[in-house]
Amino acid sequence: METLLILLFAGLFVAAGVVTGLKGKPWLLVIGLVIGWCWIFGSLRLAKPQSWWARRFYDSSKLSLSQMRFS
């Protein structure tokens, strides 16, 4: 049971790290190697407008919000 819980938490952090990278946040990705919670934070924040995540998943209103945030 403990092994399954550890694997679930590890999977959560790895998935959050991947999403953080896809959202175009390299500094949070590097800091997350030491402080894993940064990946959770980075995966919940708004993506950079030129990132793969924004181009793939954002509609025009969210993309314009991202452009205003990062300009």
Summary of the structure (lengths in Angstrom):
residues: 71
radius of gyration: 13.8
end to end distance: 47.1
largest distance: 47.1
contacts: 190
relative contact order: 0.14
helix: 72%
strand: 0%
